[in-house]
Amino acid sequence: MQMGELQRRLSTAARSVFRLETLTAYNAAGEVDLLRDFHAGRPLPPRTPETDPWLRMVADSVQAGTRWSRVHVLHRPLSDYLRFELLGYHGNVAAGEDVRIADRATAPEALGALRQDFWLLDDEFGVIIEYDGEGRRLAMEPTRDVGSLIEQRDLAMTHSIPLRDYLPTVQDELRRSW
């Protein structure tokens, strides 16, 4: 599956869109300049539905009644990329997405099993995402066999907290980014 097809499916989901993220770093071509600025301590441009086409799609979908949520399963100390991403999630929240964090230290046995990134749409369609060791996306495999994805989503949601509640717990680590 290509990114255009994924975006089309995401924008037409009727009830729910869920994303599970499990890596400590992603290597996306579209983030190279932003990451460079972040590492240099330069302010990042605001990410809002008005400035970002992806967030516009999310906001329009949420406004139409589709529930968007994601859980990033992570561990501390935070990688540089995770500090960057946690700050960037404010745009997702502004678009109406429920962004949650599951810290592996809070439930190591339960969260240890969550190692596969995926999208889950309307509890009927999934996209399993494969990455290489550097966080570069290799493949996106569609599936209608979503039973295990639903279980993983439910497990991640059970052991996660909203981004707004998690950020104060990592404030000192994030300050190194400002």
RAVEN-V886339 format. One line per field, one symbol per residue. phi: phi as a letter, one per 20 degrees, with the letter a starting at -180 (. if undefined). psi: psi as a letter, one per 20 degrees, with the letter a starting at -180 (. if undefined). burial: I if it has 9 or more other C-alpha atoms within 8 Angstrom, else O. A space follows every 50 residues. Layout:
BEGIN
phi->???
psi->???
burial->???
END
This chain:
BEGIN
phi->.eggfffffffdfedbcccddceebdddgfdgfffffffenefeffdcge dcgffffffffffeoeedbbcdebcdfffgfffgfgfffgffffeoeeec cdegffbgfffffecdfadcdllcccceddcefenefebcdfbdedgfff ffgfffffddcfgfefgffcgfffgfee
psi->qrhgggggggijphgqpqpppiqiqqnphiiggghggghijqqqqqorhh iohghggggggghijpppqqpoprrqqprgghgggghhihhgghijpopq pophhhmhggihinjpqrqppkkhpqopppqaijjppgqooqqinjghhg ggghggghkrqqghhgghikgghhhii.
burial->OOOOOIOOOIIOIOIIIIIIIIIIIIIIOOOIOOIOIIOOOOOOOOIIIO OIOOIIIIIOIIOOOIIIIIIIIIOOOIIOIIIIOIOIIIIIIIIIIIII IIIIOOIOOOIOOIOIIIIIIIIIIIIIIIIOOOIIIOOIOIIOOIOOII OIIOIIIOIIIIIOOIIOOOOOIIOOIO
END
